[in-house]
Amino acid sequence: MRQRRTLLGMSQEKLGTAVGLTFQQIQKYERGSNRIGSSRLFEFAKVLDVPVSYFFDEMPSNALAGRPMSGRARKGGFGEAATPFEQEKDPLIKRETLELVRAYYKIREARVRKRIFEMVKAVGAASHAEVLGGRKGR
């Protein structure tokens, strides 16, 4: 929920107002301190303009089987990293990523966006190849 809210540039207060809650309650939901009921989840999905299934995309398969969840999903809620260390490892939570995505979608020309996308992919692939090449030499 936090990820989508932040991507939309929406504050906790604004989301709370849209669904009739305080920003403190939104904080509790985002941290995983409080559980979200199905009707409330539906409200969040409408306000955040996503299907309800969006909130379950990273749900571990063993959760559906009734087995205890471990690691990230249990600690921080669905799609939320639980510890600062885990947050460092998840690039989708970083503000830099969200700012990059926002800037990308501000580019109106689809052709220009596509070329930038391809350029970033190429630079990323080259950088990744360099890192892997450096590891082989050790």
C-alpha positions as CSV (number, residue, x, y, z in Angstrom):
1,M,0.0,0.0,0.0
2,R,2.8,2.4,0.9
3,Q,4.5,1.7,-2.4
4,R,1.5,2.6,-4.5
5,R,0.6,5.6,-2.3
6,T,4.1,7.0,-2.6
7,L,4.2,6.3,-6.3
8,L,1.1,8.4,-6.7
9,G,2.6,11.2,-4.6
10,M,-0.2,10.8,-2.1
11,S,0.4,11.5,1.6
12,Q,-0.8,9.2,4.4
13,E,-3.1,12.0,5.4
14,K,-4.7,12.3,2.0
15,L,-5.2,8.6,1.7
16,G,-6.7,8.5,5.2
17,T,-9.1,11.3,4.3
18,A,-10.2,9.5,1.2
19,V,-11.2,6.4,3.1
20,G,-12.3,8.1,6.3
21,L,-9.3,7.3,8.5
22,T,-6.5,9.2,10.3
23,F,-3.0,9.2,9.0
24,Q,-2.0,7.3,12.2
25,Q,-4.2,4.4,11.2
26,I,-2.7,4.4,7.7
27,Q,0.7,4.2,9.3
28,K,-0.4,1.2,11.3
29,Y,-1.7,-0.5,8.2
30,E,1.5,0.2,6.3
31,R,3.7,-1.0,9.0
32,G,1.7,-4.2,9.4
33,S,0.7,-3.3,13.0
34,N,-3.0,-3.6,12.2
35,R,-4.7,-6.0,9.9
36,I,-6.7,-4.7,7.0
37,G,-10.2,-6.1,6.6
38,S,-11.5,-7.0,3.1
39,S,-13.9,-4.1,2.8
40,R,-11.2,-1.6,3.8
41,L,-8.8,-3.3,1.4
42,F,-11.4,-2.8,-1.3
43,E,-11.6,0.9,-0.4
44,F,-7.9,1.3,-0.6
45,A,-7.8,-0.4,-4.0
46,K,-10.4,2.1,-5.3
47,V,-8.6,5.1,-4.0
48,L,-5.2,3.9,-5.2
49,D,-6.6,2.9,-8.5
50,V,-5.5,-0.7,-8.5
51,P,-7.3,-4.1,-8.4
52,V,-7.5,-5.7,-4.9
53,S,-5.2,-8.4,-6.2
54,Y,-2.4,-5.8,-6.3
55,F,-2.0,-6.2,-2.6
56,F,-1.4,-9.9,-2.9
57,D,1.1,-9.9,-5.7
58,E,4.0,-10.8,-3.4
59,M,2.0,-13.0,-1.1
60,P,3.9,-16.3,-0.5
61,S,2.1,-19.4,-1.8
62,N,2.4,-21.1,1.6
63,A,0.2,-18.4,3.1
64,L,-2.7,-19.7,1.1
65,A,-2.0,-23.2,2.3
66,G,-2.5,-22.2,6.0
67,R,1.2,-22.7,6.8
68,P,3.0,-20.1,8.9
69,M,4.7,-17.4,6.9
70,S,8.4,-16.6,7.5
71,G,10.7,-13.7,6.7
72,R,9.6,-10.6,4.9
73,A,5.9,-11.3,4.4
74,R,5.3,-12.0,8.1
75,K,7.3,-9.1,9.5
76,G,6.3,-6.2,7.3
77,G,3.1,-7.1,5.7
78,F,2.5,-7.7,2.0
79,G,5.0,-6.0,-0.2
80,E,6.6,-4.1,2.7
81,A,10.2,-4.7,3.8
82,A,10.3,-5.3,7.5
83,T,13.8,-4.1,8.6
84,P,16.0,-1.3,7.4
85,F,18.4,-3.9,6.0
86,E,15.6,-5.5,3.9
87,Q,14.6,-2.0,2.8
88,E,18.1,-1.5,1.4
89,K,17.8,-4.7,-0.6
90,D,14.5,-3.8,-2.1
91,P,14.9,-1.1,-4.7
92,L,11.2,-0.6,-5.1
93,I,11.0,0.9,-1.7
94,K,13.7,3.5,-2.2
95,R,12.6,7.1,-2.8
96,E,15.1,7.3,-5.7
97,T,13.2,4.6,-7.6
98,L,9.9,6.3,-7.1
99,E,11.3,9.7,-8.2
100,L,12.8,8.0,-11.3
101,V,9.5,6.4,-12.2
102,R,7.6,9.7,-11.7
103,A,10.1,11.6,-13.9
104,Y,9.9,8.9,-16.5
105,Y,6.2,9.1,-16.8
106,K,6.3,12.9,-17.0
107,I,8.0,12.5,-20.4
108,R,5.0,12.9,-22.8
109,E,6.4,11.5,-26.0
110,A,6.1,7.7,-25.9
111,R,9.0,7.4,-28.4
112,V,11.4,9.3,-26.2
113,R,10.3,7.3,-23.1
114,K,10.9,4.1,-25.0
115,R,14.4,5.2,-26.0
116,I,15.3,6.2,-22.5
117,F,14.0,2.9,-21.2
118,E,16.1,1.0,-23.7
119,M,19.2,3.1,-22.8
120,V,18.7,2.5,-19.0
121,K,18.3,-1.2,-19.7
122,A,21.5,-1.3,-21.7
123,V,23.5,0.6,-19.1
124,G,22.2,-1.6,-16.4
125,A,23.1,-4.8,-18.3
126,A,26.6,-3.5,-19.0
127,S,27.1,-2.6,-15.4
128,H,25.8,-6.0,-14.2
129,A,28.1,-7.7,-16.7
130,E,31.1,-5.7,-15.3
131,V,30.2,-6.8,-11.8
132,L,29.9,-10.4,-12.8
133,G,33.1,-10.2,-14.8
134,G,34.9,-8.8,-11.7
135,R,33.7,-11.7,-9.6
136,K,35.0,-14.4,-11.9
137,G,38.5,-13.0,-11.7
138,R,38.7,-13.5,-7.9
